């Protein structure tokens, strides 16, 4: 789950809905200056489905030891730093399922999801926040993911360069969607740099512009503007005081829709 808040409500976006938005960003990528990475078919499946492992868990929200709905928030954009607040063994199970579920349909896409997962739990993670009793399971999980990547890539004859480009593209689309879904309100560069058609690499700068609008510079998308739907649910904070109440309130909450708009930054063509 991805969580925002108002003074009275929790605002929830499910991980699969976030991934769907990331996939739509990927589909819109490409113009006279930027090309979509290839092979796009497997990459597209990876972006759209990289969080399918969350389907069951997001259907039944949990509470942290502090009594907050367990979820990704804007404070975690760019860094996973709160492992002490989550059930790490369950989280590793979700991440393992995210890889295996995708790999069953498209092994190439499964490699990309595994690379993404490995990075989240290594480079982006604050390992000091992992409880001592969970560190062996965390280390074993990372070894399993690396083994899956190497054996599957060898079986498919997949290019390491194409996999790296695809992984970076997945993380870029994921990062942009997390910024939007969590209501991140600061300017930042999206993850990794990305090549234009001349082979020059660029940082894609994202900046909030108010009312669900964000600007990108340089502009890597088709058209002059992109407008997409963002589904979400709202639960009153008074109904999230205990697990049973939270889960019931979430299950009966209607699905609402916000508009998300991406535009070129001023002066960017």
N, C-alpha and C positions, 0 to 999 in steps of 0.2 A: 504494500500500500504506500502511496505517497500522500503526505499530509500537509495541509495548510490550515490556518485558523483565522477566524474573526473573533471579535470580543465575546461572542455567544456560541459559536459553532465550530466544529471540526469540519474541514472540507477534504474529502477523500477522492483520489484518483487511483484506480487499480493499476497494477503493473502491466497487465495485458493492454489496457487502454493507453497507457503511456507508450508501450512498445508500438502500438498501432500508429500513434502520432509520429513516433520516430521513423516508422516505415514510410509514412506519407512525406516526411521531410526528405527521405532518401529518394523517393519517386520523383520529387520536384527538382532534384539536383541535376544541373546540367544546363549550360547556355553556351554562347560563343566563346566564352573565356574558360569555362570549366566543363570537363566531361565527367560523366558518371563512371566509376571504376568498373572494370570487367574481371571475371564473368559476373554479371549483375544478378542472374537468376538465383544462385545460391546465396549471394550476399543479401538480396532482397528478403529471402525467407529468413535469414538470420536476424535481420533488423526487426522485421515484423513479429517474430516469434521468440526473441531472445529472453523474454520473461514469462513464457508459458508455464514454467515451473511454479509460478506464484498463483495459478488459478485457484487451487483449493484453499491455500492459506489466506488469500485476499477475500475469499467468500466468507471467512470467519475471522474477523479482526481479533488481535490479541492486545493485551495491555503490558506495558513495561513494568518493572518493579516500582517505578515512580508513579504508576497509575496513569500514564499517558498512552494513547493509542500507539501501538508499535508500528512505525512507519518511517520511510525516508522523508527528510525535511530539507528545506533550503540550506540549513547549516551543514549538510553533508555533501553539497554540490562540490565535486572535485576532491573530496577526501572522505573516506570511511573511517570515522574516529570514535564510534560509540559502541563497540562490541560488548562492553560491559553491560549495556542496557538491553541486549537481545539474547534470545536463546540460540547460541551459536551452533550447537549440533543440529537444531532444526533448520537454521539458516543454510548450513552446508548441505543439508538434504534437499532443500529447495533449489540451490544452485546446481547440485548434481543432476537433479531432475530437469532443470532448464536445458542443460547440455544434452542429456540422453533423449529427451523428448524431441528436440530438434534433429538430433543425429539419426533417429529412427526414420525420419522422412527424408532428410538431406544431409548425408555425412559431411559434405564440404561446409555447409552452414553450421553443423555441429562443431567443427573445429573453430570457426570464428567465435561462436558463443563461448566455447571453452577458453579461448584466448582472452576474451573480454572478462570472463569470470575470474580467471587466474590473476589478471591485472588488478581487478577490484580487491582481491583478497591478499595481494602482495604489495605492489608499488603504491596503490592508493590507500592502503590500510594503515591505521595506527596499530601496529602489532603489540604495542605496550598495553593497549586496552583489552587484549584478549586475556581472559582469566587463565591462570596456570593450568587448571584441570582440562582446559580445552585446547591447549597448544599442540599436543600430539595429534589430535584429530585434524586440526587445521593444517599441520605440516603434511600429514598423510593425504589429505584432500588435494593439496597442491601437487604432490607427486603423481597422484592418479590422473589429474587433469593434464599434466605434461606428458605422461605416458599415452593417454588417449590421443593427444594432438599429434605426437610423433608417429605412432603406429597408423593412425587413420590417414595422415598426410602421405606417408610412404605407400600405403595401399592404393590411394587415389592418384598418386603421382602428382600431387598438388604443388604448385610453385610456391616457394617460401616468400618470394616477393609479392605475388598476388595475394597470398594469405595476409601478409603484413598490411598491404594497402586496404584490403577488405576489413580487417580488424580495426584499423584506424578510422575507416569510414563509419563502421558500426558504432564506435565509441563517440564519434562526432555527432551522429544523429541522436544517439542515446543522450548525450550531454545536453544538446539543444532541447530535447523533449523534457528532460528533468528540470532544466531551468524554467521552462514554461509551466510545467505541471506543479512545481513546488512554489511558484511565485517568487523566484529568486530576483532580487531587486537591485543587483549591482552589475556593472559592465564587466565582462570577462571574455577571454578568448576561448573558443570551443576547443575540445581536446584534439591535440595533434595539429600539425600543419598539413596542407593539402595542395597537391600539384595542380597548376592550371594546364592548359593545352600545350604550353611551351615547355612544361617541365619545371617551372618556377614554383617553389613551395610558398604558401601563404598561411598565416594565422588568420582564422575567420573570427572577427571581433563581433560579439553580440552585446547589444545594449538595450535595456528596457526603455520603452517610450510611452508607457502608461496605457491603461485600459486593455490589457492583454495584447499589446503591440510590442514588437521587438524589431530592432534594425540589425542588419548584418553588413559587414564591410571586410573584404570585398564581397560582392553579391554573387553567390554560386548557383542560384536557383533560376529556373525558367520563368519568363514573364516579369512583370514589374511589381508584383505583389502576390503573396500567398495567404489565403484565408482558409482555416481549417476548424473543425469542430472538436471541442474537448469535453468529453463526458465526465461528470463528477457526481458525487452524492454529498449531502450535508447532514450532520448529526449534531443536535444540540449538546453542548458540553454537559448539561445537567442530566442527559441520558447516557453518558459515557462514564459514570462513576464506578461501575463494576462490569465485569466481563459479560455477564448474561444480558444486562441492559444494553451495552454497546452493540453486541451482536444482533440483538433483536432490532434495535433502532436502525442499524445499518441495513439489515435485510429488508426492511419495509420502506426505506428512504427512496423516493423517486430518483431516477437518473435525470439530471439536469444537463444542460449543454451551454458552454461558453464558446465564444469565437476567439480564435488565436490568429493574429495577423503578423506576418513577417514582411518587412520592407527593406529596400536598400538604404543604407545610411545616407544622410544629406550629401549630395555631390558625388555619390557613387552610382555608376551606370551599370 
